[in-house]
Amino acid sequence: MEKAYKALEVSGLHVHVKSKQGMTPLVRNIHFEIERGSVLGLVGESGCGKSVTCNALLRLLDPRQTSVEGSVKLNGRELSGLHEEEMRQIRGKEIAMIMQNPMSAFTPVYPIGDAFIETIRTHTRLTKKQALELAVSSMEAVNLPDPASLLNKYPFQLSGGMLQRVMIAICMSLRPAVVIADEPTTALDVVNQLGVLKELDRLRVEHGMAILLISHDLGVISELADEVAVMQHGEIVERADVFQLFDHPKHPYTQKLLHARPKLIRNEPKYNR
Ligand SMILES: Nc1ncnc2c1ncn2[C@@H]1O[C@H](COP(=O)(O)OP(=O)(O)OP(=O)(O)O)[C@@H](O)[C@H]1O
C-alpha cells in the first residue's frame, strides 16, 4: 500500500516556561501527525495547553520566557533548527493560522484590502495589481459577495462571519500546506459557524490542505475531524479516529468530556393548562 503523505509531523514536543521555581512544563511529549487533506481535531479543557502547542509549532512563543524541545516537520522538512527569518517565510505561506477572534487579526484603522495585499506581497513577487486580483478571486472562493468593494471596507463595517471568511480567504490565497484553525467558529452564530466549517472542508478537499482544528466544541470536531487528540494538563491522553473516539472513548477524561456534551432535555410532554 502507498505510504500516506504527512503534511505535519510533531514528535517529542515539550514546552517549559520560566517561573520562580525554575522551568515549569506547559506541554509535555506531544506526538501527532496530519496527512495531506485530513483534519486532526485537538480538544481539551481551557488551559490544557492547546494554544501553547500551536504557538510552539509556529515558533511564536517568546524565547526569553519559554523553551521548546522536539521535532516539527512540515512536508518532511525539520523546522526546529531554522532561523527566525526562514520561519517568517514559512509562516503564512506554508503553515497558516486562522484565529479565534477575526476582529483582533485586523488593524482597525486600515481597510481590509491593505492587510490582504500586504500578506500576499510579503510572500510572493506579485505586483500590487496581481495581488489585488488574487485577493478578489480568493474572496470569491469563500463566497464573499462583491469582494472588490469589501476590500475598501474597514473591519468594523463587516460582520464577524464575514471577517472570519476574509481571514480564511487571506489564509487560503497562499495555498498553505497546513492550516491551524484555533477555535475558528467560537465567535460566530450557528449559521455562520456552519458556513465557515463548510468552507474549510471544501478547501481541504479541493486543495488537499491538512488542518489542525482546535475547539472546545465536540460538535465542531465531529463535523470536520478525521482523527481527534484529547489534551489534559499539557499532555495528549488519547488519540483516535473520530468515530472510534466518539463511540468507544478509552481514557476516563475523554469519557468525561463526551459525557459533558450538552444534550437536548425536552422529552417531557408539554404542560397542559
Ligand atoms: N507565556 C506564558 N507564560 C506562562 N504561562 C503560560 C503562557 N502561555 C500560556 N501559559 C499557561 O499555559 C497553560 C496552557 O495555556 P493555553 O493557552 O495553551 O491553554 P488552552 O488549552 O489553549 O486554553 P483555552 O481553550 O482557554 O484557549 C495555561 O495554564 C496558561 O496559563
The ligand as an SDF file (V2000), in Angstrom:
LIG
                    3D

 31 33  0  0  0  0  0  0  0  0999 V2000
    3.5800   32.8030   28.0960 N   0  0  0  0  0  0  0  0  0  0  0  0
    3.1370   32.0740   29.1100 C   0  0  0  0  0  0  0  0  0  0  0  0
    3.7340   32.1110   30.3060 N   0  0  0  0  0  0  0  0  0  0  0  0
    3.3010   31.3580   31.3290 C   0  0  0  0  0  0  0  0  0  0  0  0
    2.2660   30.5410   31.2610 N   0  0  0  0  0  0  0  0  0  0  0  0
    1.5980   30.4770   30.1140 C   0  0  0  0  0  0  0  0  0  0  0  0
    1.9930   31.2250   28.9690 C   0  0  0  0  0  0  0  0  0  0  0  0
    1.1310   30.9510   27.9580 N   0  0  0  0  0  0  0  0  0  0  0  0
    0.2550   30.0740   28.4690 C   0  0  0  0  0  0  0  0  0  0  0  0
    0.5310   29.7830   29.7420 N   0  0  0  0  0  0  0  0  0  0  0  0
   -0.1830   28.8230   30.5980 C   0  0  0  0  0  0  0  0  0  0  0  0
   -0.1370   27.5680   29.9280 O   0  0  0  0  0  0  0  0  0  0  0  0
   -1.3400   26.8630   30.1380 C   0  0  0  0  0  0  0  0  0  0  0  0
   -1.9130   26.4550   28.8100 C   0  0  0  0  0  0  0  0  0  0  0  0
   -2.4380   27.6010   28.1560 O   0  0  0  0  0  0  0  0  0  0  0  0
   -3.1190   27.5590   26.7220 P   0  0  0  0  0  0  0  0  0  0  0  0
   -3.3950   28.9580   26.3220 O   0  0  0  0  0  0  0  0  0  0  0  0
   -2.2970   26.7330   25.8120 O   0  0  0  0  0  0  0  0  0  0  0  0
   -4.4770   26.7980   27.0350 O   0  0  0  0  0  0  0  0  0  0  0  0
   -5.6460   26.3920   26.0260 P   0  0  0  0  0  0  0  0  0  0  0  0
   -5.8200   24.9250   26.1360 O   0  0  0  0  0  0  0  0  0  0  0  0
   -5.3830   26.9290   24.6590 O   0  0  0  0  0  0  0  0  0  0  0  0
   -6.8790   27.1200   26.6800 O   0  0  0  0  0  0  0  0  0  0  0  0
   -8.1540   27.8600   26.0200 P   0  0  0  0  0  0  0  0  0  0  0  0
   -9.0030   26.7620   25.4790 O   0  0  0  0  0  0  0  0  0  0  0  0
   -8.7710   28.5710   27.1620 O   0  0  0  0  0  0  0  0  0  0  0  0
   -7.6380   28.7790   24.9530 O   0  0  0  0  0  0  0  0  0  0  0  0
   -2.2450   27.7670   30.9580 C   0  0  0  0  0  0  0  0  0  0  0  0
   -2.1520   27.3870   32.2990 O   0  0  0  0  0  0  0  0  0  0  0  0
   -1.6690   29.1410   30.7460 C   0  0  0  0  0  0  0  0  0  0  0  0
   -1.8960   29.9610   31.8530 O   0  0  0  0  0  0  0  0  0  0  0  0
  1  2  1  0
  2  3  1  0
  2  7  2  0
  3  4  2  0
  4  5  1  0
  5  6  2  0
  6  7  1  0
  6 10  1  0
  7  8  1  0
  8  9  2  0
  9 10  1  0
 10 11  1  0
 11 12  1  0
 11 30  1  0
 12 13  1  0
 13 14  1  0
 13 28  1  0
 14 15  1  0
 15 16  1  0
 16 17  2  0
 16 18  1  0
 16 19  1  0
 19 20  1  0
 20 21  2  0
 20 22  1  0
 20 23  1  0
 23 24  1  0
 24 25  2  0
 24 26  1  0
 24 27  1  0
 28 29  1  0
 28 30  1  0
 30 31  1  0
M  END
$$$$
